[in-house]
Amino acid sequence: MATQQLYFKGKCQWAKVFKADTKFNPQGEYKIDLFLDAENLKKFKDSGLQLKLRHNEEGDEPYVTFKRPDKQMIKGEIVDRGRPQILDKDNNTLPEDTVIGNGSV
């Protein structure tokens, strides 16, 4: 199976990308809701990703929830996948103490 890296840009909400959230998954998961503009929405649809496209309460802004498990069972062993790489607008890695507020791009 081929792996392709895709990059999406947009406003975010509920960013849990530096510390795994264990509220609904005891193994922990990283997740972020990303609102997609027309260009990124087309890229998302063309990608074939099978994530659910949702809309805000007003129904006019599409967004996708991206998730990544912190730990995952692979071939009978729990594998630590670690946190995702989070980049700023200049493609520099953000430090773990960075606060990403709702509406951040």
Rosetta blueprint (number, residue, H / E / L):
1 M L
2 A L
3 T L
4 Q L
5 Q L
6 L L
7 Y L
8 F L
9 K L
10 G L
11 K L
12 C E
13 Q E
14 W E
15 A E
16 K E
17 V E
18 F E
19 K E
20 A E
21 D E
22 T L
23 K L
24 F L
25 N L
26 P L
27 Q L
28 G L
29 E E
30 Y E
31 K E
32 I E
33 D E
34 L E
35 F E
36 L L
37 D L
38 A H
39 E H
40 N H
41 L H
42 K H
43 K H
44 F H
45 K H
46 D H
47 S H
48 G L
49 L L
50 Q L
51 L L
52 K L
53 L E
54 R E
55 H E
56 N L
57 E L
58 E L
59 G L
60 D L
61 E L
62 P E
63 Y E
64 V E
65 T E
66 F E
67 K E
68 R E
69 P E
70 D L
71 K E
72 Q E
73 M E
74 I E
75 K L
76 G L
77 E E
78 I E
79 V E
80 D E
81 R L
82 G L
83 R L
84 P L
85 Q L
86 I L
87 L E
88 D L
89 K L
90 D L
91 N L
92 N L
93 T E
94 L L
95 P L
96 E L
97 D L
98 T L
99 V L
100 I L
101 G L
102 N L
103 G L
104 S L
105 V L
